Amino acid sequence: MAFKNLGSAGELFPQSVFIIASYDENGVPNAMNAAWAGECSRHEICFNIGDHKTTANIVKKGAFTVSPADAAHVVEADYFGIATGNKVDKAAASGMTFTKSEFVDAPVIEEFPLTMECEVTDVQGDEHGARIVGRIVNTRVDESVLDEKGRVDFDKMRPIVYDSTRRIYRVVGEEVGGAWDAGMKLM
């Protein structure tokens, strides 16, 4: 093998594409595309975001929803990342359906098959940039992406990831082994 040093840039893996939705102080919905996010425990979401309308909304409202973007909505997901809610009404322009969550003071985007509805538990920073942690209050999922045992089937959902090295979206792919199973042959 031949190796090359790339410097301090992180190249761990393409990141999940999360659509984070919130309401502003007037109840106007907004959404943004965020790749620097993930589950920090089975019941918590955490993400780092800069100076965005979404940041200010979440700090003020104390709630948000997170939907993994899917291949069927890559155009809208990318739009949520390139347009700014400080200049346009992204909810209206996207053509997507924003409805009020039953569980938190934040919107759900009906077209995304999976949404985690969250209450803010920690903010490190302020409305101009923060690391935000939220407790998952409810996860709603479209039954069409469930398997026969009621689990989310990512082959049916077709979530996308962001490949930052090439600036492209990819669909989560093939199964290559069972967790807590593939390594058993080395035990």
Phi, psi and omega in degrees: 000146173245130183249152177229136176278130181254002181085207188273359181293132177282134179226048185291309186186153171305138184270148174300149177258110181253136173258114182259123183244146182205169173252147171274184183296342179260006180081015178276126181284152177214156177216149175223156178266124181227127178260341181272066184210165176175176174281125177262352168200177182297339185237015182222145174246141172224149179204158177246124177223150182274211184278090182230161173302321179300319179300309180299318179300313184293318179298320180286317187271333181073022181205158177196166171239154179229127177236125172294129179290148179241165183300328181294341184234033182297325180296311180294319180299317179293320177304317180298340178267336184258338177270153177250130179292348176284346182241333183225159173273092185296326180299312180293316183292332183287336184078003180274163185260113179258123177233158181287133174298146175283344191244334181221166181274068181204158181274153171252137176262109190301328185287338178279131187287345181222132179220132174257125182260122193232146171255136179292131176246341180203139174229119174251101186127207180213195184296350180263356178160131186201158165261120186243135176241135178228141176276130177286115180272323180204146171240121178251141184219139176291128183301338181293344179253016176264149175273185184294343178260006178083015178263153177296130179253105185291341172294322178284321183286322181057057178294153179251156174235156180260121176265098186291337180290331181245353183058053179223162173258144177231153175272139175300135193256210191293155175283134181241352178174161180271135176290142185058027180220310185303321182281352182300333180292346176265355180285000000 
